[in-house]
Amino acid sequence: MGKAGRIACISLPYLLTIGALVPLILVYLGGTNSGSSTLNSLYFFRADLSNLTSQENAQSLGEQLHDLAGDVAGLDGDQLGQALQHAREQFNLRDFYTIGLWGYCAGNKTDDGFEVDYCSKPKANFWFNPVEIWNLNDTGVDNLLPSDLNRALDIYETVSKWMFVAYTVAVIATIIELLVGLSAIFSRLGSLVTSLVSGVAALFTVASSVTAITLFAVLKGTFNNVLEEYGVHGDLGRNIYVATFIASAFALAGTLFWLVSSCCCSGRSPYHGDRKRGLLGGEKTPYSYERVGSPYMGPGHSSPMPSYSPGSHVPMQTYNRSEAYEPYRQV
């Protein structure tokens, strides 16, 4: 009964830990497989270039970037025009690009919505560099990007590395939490150790979630403020933020209940202590017998010694019924 109660006590925090791990893994793998609609729907940020690359757009890419460059003083218009023309001819831009933790995905807009047909190879500490990914680095156009956008991209590059590490620690700590949690079946000490691991997992899960929403919200604001007039629009992904904050909520709740399980539900039988005290502490259980001292009626009384006749196994001493003794007494 004690072990059953202990298992029931840790079942809730264990299930909460599993509930935190599942969305964490989805966030971790988002944008890594072009053939999975589930993973493709998990992205932090989406850059929509459909108006830029659409045939309905009145301006070509080169003309739009030329207009953007016109605000920068001291540039040679002929050289810039050649660079922009080269970029326009060489570009194979997709309608949209989505950013995940390990890489990016791209695709085109259809009547059914956004359809992903390509995902980059997963890379640790990934950050989305539009100049490199859109092949602008050989055209000189990267020098024409406004300072606000360049500053936002620099911050994004730095913070994205911390975010990758935070999510990685959160996933690993949560898996360790599940393994260490098995020890909580046997004792409250196991729950205490699991609580410590759970606290680390919850800390990094919440920290990575807050970092992600803050970072990409700032990037979206700067991105749209600078490039929206050129037909480029940025959006935040809804599904990935729902998943990461669900993971945070489950992680925090799991830590709380692991702490509760370390303070109660010891797993011992309620009669275990009584039996131990009865055997080791000299306490007597009801309706038991114990041997009396010798002589049993005190030091002033000696028990008659029975005599035996040769060849006989039967005592020859007779006793009065009133003087018969019992070698054990009932307590």
Buried (B, 14 or more C-beta within 10 A) or exposed (E): EBEEBBBEBBEBBBEBBBBBBEBBBBBBBBBBBBEBEEBBBBBBBBBBBBBBBEEEBEBBBBBBBBEBBEEEEEBEEEEBBBBBBBBBEEBEBBBBBBBBBBBBBBBBBEEEEBBBEEBBEBEEBBBBBBBEBBBBBEBBBBBBBBEEBBEBBEBBEEBBEBBBBBBBBBBEBBBBBBEBBEBBBEBBEBBBBBBBBBBBBBBBBBBBBBBBBEBBEBBBEBBBBBBEEBBBBBBBBEBBBEBBBBBBBBBBBBBBBBBBBBEEBBBBEEEEEEEEEBEEEEEEEEEEEEEEEEEBEEEEEEEEEEEEEEEEEEEEEEEEEEEEEEEEEEE
